[in-house]
Amino acid sequence: MAIPAKKTPSISFYVFGITVCLWAYSFHVFLTRQAPLTSDAVSFYDHLKFYIDSITRGVYPLWDPLWSSGAPNEFFLRRIGPFNPFLVLIAVPYKLGVGFWPLFSGFVTFYFFLGMLGFYRLARVISRDEFSALLAFVLLSLSSLGTRVFDSYIMMFMTPMIWFFYFLITFGQAQKRHAFLGMVFCVMLLMTTYIPFYFITIVLSFFIFFTLVYPKQAVGFVVALFRFMVRNPAVSLLSLAGLALCCVPGYLFFKSASQGTFTLPLRHFDAQHENVLSVKAAVTSYWAMPEDLVYSTFYTSDLRLFDFAAFYLPLTAYILLLLGLAARLNRKIVLMFLWGFFFLLLGSPHLTPLYQFLHDRIFFFKYFRNLHFFLWLVIMPLFVLFVVEQLKDLLDEAQKGGRVKLSIFCSALLAHLAVAAALIWQDSMNYSTWIAWLVSLAAFFLYFWSRLSRDMFLAVLLFATVVQPLEAYHYLSKSWLKVVEVYLTRNALTSLGLSEYDRFSSKFEYTRGEKVLLPAARVKNEPLYFGTQWYTALWDNMDANVLRNYTHSKFILYDRVLAFDDQKEDIRVIEQAWEKGLNVAFVPADSPVENLEGSIVTRGPAMTVSGPTQQLRVIRYNANQVRLKTDLSAKKFLVFNDSYFPGWRVFIDGKEGSLYRANIAFKGVWVPAGDHVVEFRFGEAKRSAIEIFLLVFYCGLLVLLVWSWRKDILAEKKWLEGVRDV
Amino acid sequence: MSRAFIDPRVAAFLNTYFKRVFLLYLLAAAFLVWGTRFPYAFNHAKFTALNRYIPKAENMVIFKEDPAKLTEGDLKEFERYYEKAALFMPRSAEARALKGYSYYYGGDKVKAQRAYSQAVRMNPKLFNFYYNLGIIALDRKDHKKAFAHFKDSVAVDPGVNVQSISGSVWYIMFLPSVHQPQLLANAVGTHVRDQYRRGYLQLLISCELLNDHASMLLYARKAIANDFLNQGVFYYYAGLAAYQLNEPQQAVVFLQEAVKHKFQYAQVYQVLGLSLRALGRPESEAAFKASMSLLKDEKIYRPEAENRGLLIF
């Protein structure tokens, strides 16, 4: 059994508390919404809000009516990880009436520090040293990974990944049930969050390098895993079932992506593989790790310019990196170096053919778009672990005293001088940088001259670590507050309103906001990010203003329907019909002939519904369903300007009717005269049942994990007491 | 008994001093050195990243034409962009020069001078590097240096200068008709011709400030020989230099040409009058009269107005 690391709870407690407070202080303008979220964090907020809104109303949102005039929601759900039981922390208070923003900012902070706590524990099991673990925790918490909470959703897969490695290593050391369940739970979370291929690549490469560096231990791990599973059949079966189940949503999503019913033009642009999730190698290579690093140097060379997405670690990390030149080689360091080096090679497609090689041979490499993610997911935490491991080794060696101690101090001095030279060369005039440098030098000086205890050395080094990020994030906050001013002066508060989904409510909107038309006569749309295949066709080929005008109203009632062949006829026919407001809808030529009623004489223009009327009003509405009450004087063709997609069905007075793909991309149905209830419904009941079952399963597994962890801790305490008694 | 492969003392020494992390760093350094064989990878990273810092498109033309109109924040944006460009492309003289250009308008003339000096060392075939150095020297009242820089500027072969501008991505992005080589060549030609005219003019002004009339006459003659637009000013300087060099005969010829070229200012008639008087010719009185009347109308040539602190982009 592994002997647990020596604990110094008081120091850990203070370090945790202070780090969290400093972090929260540094980003308070974002946490309190004085400055806006940016980039992917905006859509993350959007989708999370929509998801929580729906879930708290008892609906699992399979459809997103606000994205691209309606689109399947699976892709966006993957970004947030819909089965993550921690989302309960938002859902329950939200249901009880707490506002969404405080819950959101509280949740992202919690989740970030949950990840950092995992990193601290991971560093502790790797180094078996509290000092190193705390330093690693502070370095990573105050790195620019913290900024990514407000400009990306990377933490949603970073946190479970960190915990996965923690559980993996603790399981390798002692085959405890909680470690096994922890691994399974994290894998399940990762398999349902965004694209799991990043994680799969990270784990597979880890196993390969681990086997290379620790061949005996690798075999021992497999044997121990097998033995554990044989000894714990119930837990193993449950875990295997969980692992199989968590692949179901991903598999279904992957399958639907192969059918091409939805598109991701920006992502899939020019890709040869038919699956719309696939990406051309050149697209992935365009912005990889070197580009991200070069880009970051611009913002980190002068902290006053600091901005989001800049790869940044406090100055102490670089001092320790240089200092580590003199550290002794051990397998841990070699493993970390080789593994990190592999990702540098993989992430530099213009420098090495590794990515292209894997792209051509391993299927899931076709689904990466962001190679630079590895910089944040692997390189950054690995860098921190690497430098603290080196420091720990040097401090251990320095205890020998004499010449060894002196030579290590000389290395520290040289490292500081080299960093100072780099700062001067870079013309870095930030005060905090030089304060950090001086404090770090003083810490080493005093420690090696035995004027500081190890704890005090840690305290001073931590001070040197936190001072620089505080200045950097101060400038970041300041510049983003200015962004708010720009928005305010341009009177574009809608951009700051952050979310379309803030408007999503139980009250149905009959129109899509205000009609804002673009100035030019015929305008091309920007490429669509995500939408159904038919909506994308409209988006790409139709005048942007005509399309905006048309989709402004969600319901249009027509008297007449004409057949239209997507393959042969020009989309401009429909465009002209919309421009002139003709009372005719178009359905595909292969629709059943008896339903085409081209002979009916039209009575005036088509009827656009812009609010509840006697003839048509919405009586029930949620993400997957729209129920209408109609009272028409004559039979009419109703076009619901929400994207058509396989899986949608229509019911008239409870009886399933024929749903048409109308006007290229939308849903249409013939509605008879008189009082009727028309209902559009998406998704089968069994699909929703699977999703809800998974939600419950994940929550159950988390409870089981916590329970078994507590049981293992109690058993360990008992064992330790027994050892002490003996 | 097996013999040790190496002496145990050597092994211990190696183990103590060489089994260290720096071996891994050496490996990484070797990789980086190997990587330099693929400059495309580095350039791609630099250019792709640099493209993300490009200043706002609407400010690009203003930056070229009249940067003084830009706000401090906008100028800072250009400054950072060209700083990064110079850092990413350490061999690009133009990137350095444009860095200097943005420093100048940002108010830091010392940094601007340093950047242009570096640019000149890297590429001595561009007229505007010297010219701008001259303007900066004039601003700093260093007339000797200004004279030297302007002299160097007009000594640059115009053909080579045109070639350098047309071949530089940094300038071409600001010039019209990039996709029509003929139009581009014409545009660059006209642009360069105008630059040289300004170069000669500044050179003559610095000669005047230095009271170097021999050089003034020499360069004024050269400028006249170049047949620039609005030649009057060059005839004036030639006339002034000739008069100061006690060659009134020649001065009268030049100054009369200046008047013919519609360069009619009080000074021209005054120097003309003086030259005519030196020759003992009666027309001198008429010239003085004309000078007085122009003086009353404030039609005075102000050489300092020629340098409005404007650098050549």
Contacts between the chains, C-beta under 8 A, distances in Angstrom:
chain1	res1	chain2	res2	distance
A	286	B	48	6.7
A	287	B	48	6.3
A	290	B	41	6.7
A	290	B	42	7.3
A	290	B	44	7.7
A	290	B	45	3.7
A	291	B	44	7.4
A	291	B	45	4.8
A	291	B	48	4.7
A	291	B	49	5.3
A	293	B	45	7.5
A	294	B	45	4.7
A	294	B	46	5.8
A	294	B	48	7.9
A	294	B	49	4.0
A	294	B	88	7.3
A	295	B	49	4.0
A	295	B	52	6.0
A	298	B	49	7.2
A	298	B	53	6.2
A	298	B	80	7.3
A	298	B	84	5.4
A	305	B	80	6.8
A	324	B	21	5.2
A	325	B	20	7.1
A	325	B	21	5.8
A	325	B	22	4.3
A	325	B	25	6.0
A	326	B	20	6.0
A	326	B	21	7.3
A	326	B	22	7.1
A	327	B	20	6.5
A	327	B	21	4.6
A	328	B	19	6.3
A	328	B	20	6.2
A	328	B	21	7.5
A	329	B	19	5.0
A	329	B	20	6.1
A	329	B	21	6.0
A	329	B	23	6.5
A	329	B	24	7.3
A	333	B	21	6.2
A	333	B	24	7.3
A	334	B	24	7.2
A	337	B	24	4.8
A	341	B	27	8.0
A	341	B	28	7.1
A	341	B	31	7.8
A	348	B	41	6.5
A	350	B	38	7.1
A	350	B	40	6.1
A	350	B	41	3.6
A	350	B	44	5.0
A	350	B	45	7.3
A	351	B	35	5.3
A	351	B	38	5.6
A	351	B	41	4.0
A	390	B	21	6.1
